[in-house]
Amino acid sequence: MIKKLPSGRWQVDLRTDGRGSRRIRKSFDSKAEAKRFETYVLTKSAEGKEWNPSKADNRRLKDLIQLWFNAKGVHLKDGERRKRCLDTIADFMGNPVARTVKPAAFLAYRAHKIQEGASKKTLNNHLGYLNAVFNQLNRLKEIDFDNPFRHVESIRLDERELSWLTVEQIRHLLTTIEGFSQNPHVHLLTRICLATGARWGEAENLQLRHVQEGKLTFVNTKSGKSRSVPVAPELFKEIQEHLKQHGGFSFSLSAFRRALEKSGIQLPAGQSAHVLRHTFASHFVMNGGDILSLQKILGHSNVTMTMRYSHLAPSHLLDAIQYRPVF
């Protein structure tokens, strides 16, 4: 639409794609100039181009990482660690202009890290961190280009071996800790994890205020949600007395690892104190506990994680005998 203004100038006022699209208004000294401009804009629109495109976004990858950190990462428990990881990835790629980065840049980084011995799970996490940066900034309208890594597939992982301790191994481990370790906390921490399925760090974080009414309340958990687990009266009283005496637990994971090595118990690579959590869950199911209760005790956000232990249920084991082929 072209109209004459009270000032005597001629104004072009149009929307190239109808109501809701970008509105363009520009004034000219003559109607002929206005008409030429209108024709130019409509021609560009027909070609799928803007008549006045915005300036190219030349921010580099580390600039976007910083934006993501300010908006989201600063609120995450591991936000600073993630940012350091992302900066390292960006440096490997040469810190390119973010809108020009290609999937091949990450694939080269991943291949290099695999040669260095990085685990597949770690590299899948790194891909997830990059996706989070672009997806978050897209949602916030900080960038107007697509996530360049959205079609990069994660590495398929083999199901991790689920290891747990037998009753004999539990007794042997506790006896080894008692006779070998000088750490005043490690024996009790081991029994807390075995009795509740707590992660080692969750048990170490216990304070006297978290030990109330026969229950242990674990806070600052991996899921961010607190949970309470009851324990036997004797263990409850021992924990209370220990915390009154010592004020809290100190870092004791190294002491546990040394005692575990001394015990001679063989575990899959990368597993140490987490075997205590697996042991609680495995014995819980083998002794007839149900999966949904176990999910709540372990603090899993969904039951899929807890289902890893379902094959240990007595009914499952009996079915294997009852319905096996007869020969």
HUGI-V938363 format. One record per residue. N is the residue number from 1. PSI is psi in whole degrees, 0 to 359 (* if undefined). D_CENTER is the distance of its C-alpha to the mean C-alpha in Angstrom with 1 decimal. Layout:
n->[N;N]
psi->[PSI;PSI]
d_center->[D_CENTER;D_CENTER]
//
This chain:
n->[1;2;3;4;5;6;7;8;9;10;11;12;13;14;15;16;17;18;19;20;21;22;23;24;25;26;27;28;29;30;31;32;33;34;35;36;37;38;39;40;41;42;43;44;45;46;47;48;49;50;51;52;53;54;55;56;57;58;59;60;61;62;63;64;65;66;67;68;69;70;71;72;73;74;75;76;77;78;79;80;81;82;83;84;85;86;87;88;89;90;91;92;93;94;95;96;97;98;99;100;101;102;103;104;105;106;107;108;109;110;111;112;113;114;115;116;117;118;119;120;121;122;123;124;125;126;127;128;129;130;131;132;133;134;135;136;137;138;139;140;141;142;143;144;145;146;147;148;149;150;151;152;153;154;155;156;157;158;159;160;161;162;163;164;165;166;167;168;169;170;171;172;173;174;175;176;177;178;179;180;181;182;183;184;185;186;187;188;189;190;191;192;193;194;195;196;197;198;199;200;201;202;203;204;205;206;207;208;209;210;211;212;213;214;215;216;217;218;219;220;221;222;223;224;225;226;227;228;229;230;231;232;233;234;235;236;237;238;239;240;241;242;243;244;245;246;247;248;249;250;251;252;253;254;255;256;257;258;259;260;261;262;263;264;265;266;267;268;269;270;271;272;273;274;275;276;277;278;279;280;281;282;283;284;285;286;287;288;289;290;291;292;293;294;295;296;297;298;299;300;301;302;303;304;305;306;307;308;309;310;311;312;313;314;315;316;317;318;319;320;321;322;323;324;325;326;327]
psi->[134;131;155;131;159;335;349;351;165;130;132;127;106;162;123;332;31;188;136;345;176;133;134;124;129;140;148;162;333;158;328;317;318;319;318;320;316;316;318;314;315;326;315;319;320;331;359;23;154;146;334;71;150;159;139;140;108;20;145;167;319;334;317;323;319;320;315;317;317;325;322;312;325;340;356;149;321;26;316;322;317;318;318;318;314;319;322;318;316;319;319;322;354;18;63;166;125;321;348;354;144;155;328;333;318;323;323;318;315;317;319;316;327;319;330;349;9;147;155;321;318;317;328;322;319;320;319;322;316;315;320;322;306;320;318;316;331;317;325;0;26;335;153;23;161;159;115;346;10;336;1;126;143;158;132;131;140;146;130;139;129;107;145;161;141;168;319;318;323;312;319;318;315;322;320;316;316;320;343;319;138;354;127;351;334;324;314;319;320;316;328;314;320;330;342;346;14;150;154;315;326;319;318;331;355;135;166;325;344;358;92;143;42;9;153;129;119;126;170;46;174;323;348;358;136;152;152;138;126;151;165;146;320;316;321;313;320;320;316;312;320;316;327;322;316;345;342;177;140;171;120;10;320;321;321;316;321;318;322;317;318;327;337;4;126;128;158;153;139;359;136;265;337;343;335;319;316;323;314;309;318;314;326;313;317;333;7;2;150;156;319;322;319;321;316;320;317;340;25;137;334;160;346;316;319;332;347;335;357;332;350;356;142;319;323;318;321;323;324;327;316;322;17;159;141;127;*]
d_center->[52.9;55.3;57.2;59.6;58.6;61.1;61.0;62.4;59.2;57.6;54.0;51.7;49.3;47.2;43.9;43.4;41.4;43.0;41.8;38.2;38.2;38.6;42.0;44.2;47.2;49.5;53.1;56.0;59.6;61.0;60.3;60.4;57.6;55.5;56.3;55.3;51.9;51.3;52.2;49.9;46.9;47.5;48.0;44.6;42.9;44.6;43.2;39.7;39.7;39.6;42.8;41.0;37.4;35.1;34.8;32.4;29.0;29.2;26.2;24.5;20.9;20.4;22.0;19.4;16.6;18.5;18.9;15.2;14.8;17.8;16.6;13.0;11.6;14.4;13.2;9.7;10.2;9.0;10.4;13.4;11.9;9.9;13.2;15.2;13.4;13.9;17.5;18.2;17.3;19.5;22.2;22.3;22.9;25.6;23.8;25.3;26.2;23.0;24.9;26.5;23.7;23.7;21.3;23.6;22.4;18.9;20.6;22.9;20.2;18.4;21.9;22.7;19.7;20.5;24.0;22.9;21.3;17.5;15.7;14.8;11.3;10.9;12.4;10.4;7.3;10.0;11.1;8.0;8.4;12.0;11.8;10.1;13.0;15.7;14.6;14.4;17.7;19.3;18.7;20.3;23.1;22.7;23.1;25.3;24.3;21.8;18.5;20.1;17.3;16.9;19.1;17.7;16.8;14.1;16.0;17.0;16.1;18.8;18.2;17.7;20.9;20.8;23.1;24.8;28.0;31.3;33.4;35.6;32.7;31.4;34.9;35.3;32.1;33.1;36.6;35.4;33.3;36.4;38.7;36.7;34.2;35.6;32.4;33.4;30.0;28.6;30.8;30.0;26.2;26.4;28.4;26.0;23.1;25.5;26.8;23.7;20.8;19.1;16.7;18.9;17.3;17.7;21.3;22.0;21.1;23.8;26.6;29.9;29.1;26.3;29.0;31.1;33.1;32.3;28.5;25.7;23.1;19.7;18.1;15.1;13.1;9.5;9.6;11.8;14.8;17.8;19.7;23.2;24.6;28.4;30.0;33.5;36.0;36.9;33.4;32.8;36.0;35.2;31.8;33.5;36.3;34.0;32.1;35.4;36.7;33.8;32.1;28.6;26.9;26.5;24.0;25.3;22.8;25.0;28.0;26.4;25.7;29.3;30.7;28.7;30.1;33.5;33.4;33.3;30.7;29.0;25.3;23.2;21.9;18.8;19.5;21.3;20.7;18.1;21.2;22.5;19.8;20.5;24.2;24.1;22.5;24.8;27.9;27.0;27.1;30.0;32.0;31.6;28.7;27.1;23.5;22.9;24.1;21.9;18.8;19.8;20.7;17.5;15.4;13.5;12.3;14.3;17.1;16.0;14.4;17.6;19.8;19.4;22.1;24.4;26.5;27.7;29.4;33.2;34.0;31.9;33.7;37.1;36.5;36.1;39.6;41.2;40.2;40.5;43.2;46.6;48.4]
//
